[in-house]
Amino acid sequence: MNDIRRLKEQQKDKHPGFGSYLECMTRALFSGLAGFTLGFSSVYFTQKFLQKRFPHQLQTNILISTLVGSFAAYKVTSERTKSCQAAWLAVEEKHTALSDH
């Protein structure tokens, strides 16, 4: 954790929005982790509930739940990181639409 603080201090003069970018990316990655957890668990427990009526193998439950959780994590993480990157580029003066290139 100290390395991140040191990195923020080193970059704060050169890139004033670096700290907020790091925090945004951290939230984005943890949101992706939460998306995987919620996607996997909701599909898995739904399948367990339906397994009483429609018997199928447990391996299928885990495989389908993993695929759905991975897709959910990918979508959440990619959308959140794109918004973080857009915010980072907006903070950097040379990349804004209002400045001359």
N, C-alpha and C positions, 0 to 999 in steps of 0.2 A: 504494500500500500504506500510506503514511503517513496518508492520509485515513481509512482503516478504523481504524487505531490511534487516531487522534484521535476518531473517532466513538464507539469503544468507551469511551474515557476520558470523553467528555461524557455518555454514557448510563449509566455504571456505577452512579452513585448513585441515579438515578431508576428504572432497570430493571436489577437485579443480574444477571439471566440473559441479558442482551443479547449478551454475548460468546459464550456457548455457543450461543445461537440463531443467530448469524451463522455460526459454525463448522459447525453442523448443516446450515444451508441451503447453505453452500458444498459440503459433502460430498454433499448431495442432488442439487445441480445437476451436479456432476462424475460422480455415479453415473448420472444420466440420459444424460450424454454418453458414458460407457462403455457403457451399455445400447444406445445407438444404434450405436456402433462395433461392438460384438460382434454385435448383431442383424443389421446390414447385412452385415458380413463373413461371418458364418456362412451366411446365406441365399445371398449372392452366390457364394461358393465351392462351396456345395452345388449350386447351379444350374450352375456351370461344370463340375462333375464330371458331372452328369447330362446336360449338353448333348451329350456324346459319344453318348449312347444315344437321347436325344429332342431332335433339333435344333429350336431356336427362336431368335428374334432376341435380340441383345445388349441392345437397348433394353428389352425385357421384363425381362431380368435386373436391370437397374439400377432400373427402376420398382418391381418387386416387392420388391427388397432395400431400397429407400428407404422404402417403405410399412411393411414389417415393422420396420425399424430405428426409424422414427418412432414406431410404436405401442409398441415396447419402451421407448423413451426416455420417452414420455408416461407409461406405467404406472409405471415405476421412479421417475421424478421426482415424480409426483403422490402416490404412497404415501410416499415419503421426506419430502416437504414437509409432508404431513399429520401425520406423526409429529413433525416439528420444531415445528409449530404447537401440537400437543397438549402437548409438553414445555414450550414457551414459556408457554402458558396455565397449566400446572401450577406453574411457577415464580412467576408473578405471583400474589400473595396474593389479589387481589380476584376472580380467576377460578377459584379452587379450589372443589371441591365441599364442602370442610369449613368454609369461612369463610361468615359471614353476608353477604348482599348488601345 
